[in-house]
Structure formats: structure tokens, C-alpha cells
Amino acid sequence: MNIFENLIKVDESGNIVYNLWFEWDHFNIPNNPPILRSVMRKLMAFFNHCLKCTALDGCYLLESKSPPQPLHENCDCSKVRISQTKVENKAQTSCSIDKISNYIFNSENNKGKKDLFESWGYSIADSVEIQNELKNQALNNYINGNYELRNLDQYGLRLAIPVNLRGNKFYSGWMLEPEGKIRNITPFGGQINERK
Ligand SMILES: [Zn+2]
């Protein structure tokens, strides 16, 4: 596979963007299955291997949007160059319907968000539509490098990804997982102020 495929793109503002993807690698950590990965991460942590680093193992990141490497002194991590096409082929999103129907539209715990989504013309009956929009838009934006880095801890790296629902732009929060998987953790993470 040619790693230079789709390397150069032109963004919405007409700027040339280089999509240089790599897979974060830490030795001895398998990407799959999740149980073995978890066991190996715990075992390696016992030998003082950083849990942030082993959480990043297997994750696809853009050279220009990644935590620094080395992440810390004596960091064992390295980068494996991958193509844009591989990211496009492997990337997938997951978003539990509960995050929408039982979280966004929960009037007891979540009055603000429910009111906001209702002001955009949505109701709990639109939960599947919102779920699909979040998944599709986040997938597209991630593949095109339209993501921002958020908190990194032992559980992994969080990404803020822009979403547009009926003209309302906001960030949704995702956990980055191995091999291009992103899992929704926060459907609504704050409106985007456009002041450019
Ligand atoms: Zn490291």
C-alpha cells in the first residue's frame, strides 16, 4: 500500500494540508482482542510502562495532531507510518443510543441539553437520527483530520470533533481506540464559537 496516497489535500480555506498518519506503537501491546490488550497493559504497567503510552498503542493519529513523542523521559513508543487509505478503510465510530435517548433527553438530570436540542427542533423520537448524524459526521471529520486533542490519561486520548446538526455547530467528545475506532463519550461537548 502506498503511504503517499491522498497525502496532500486542500482544506475549506484553500490551504494545503498534509495528511501524514501514523499508528502509535508501544511494544508488547496487542490491538486486539480487548481482554488480552487490557491484561498486557496491566502487566506492562507492573513493569513501570506508562499507561498513557500503552493506551495510545495502536491508535491512528495525524503527525500534526498528536501528543508529543517521546511522551516522557524513557518513553518506548514509536511511530509506524500508515496511509490515508488505511485510515479510511479501518476507521469506524460507535455511539450508544443511551447517550442520546437517556442522556441528552433526560429532563431530570439534563435540563439544559434537552432544552437546547428541543430548540433545534429535535425530540427523543429523533434519537436514532441524531445518533447516525453524530457517527457519520465524526467519522468523516476524523478521517479528514478535523479533530482536536483533549485529555489524555490511563484510559486513553479524548478527541473533540465538530458536528453540525441543522446548522448548529458543536463539539462532540470521543475516545480514541486502536485501529481507527472512535467511541462517543459526550454527544454534546459545547457549542463552537466562530470568530475567525
Ligand atoms: Zn511512550
Boltz pocket constraint, residues with backbone or C-beta under 6 A from the ligand:
constraints:
  - pocket:
      binder: B
      contacts: [[A, 26], [A, 50], [A, 53], [A, 70], [A, 71], [A, 72], [A, 74], [A, 75], [A, 76], [A, 77]]
      max_distance: 6.0
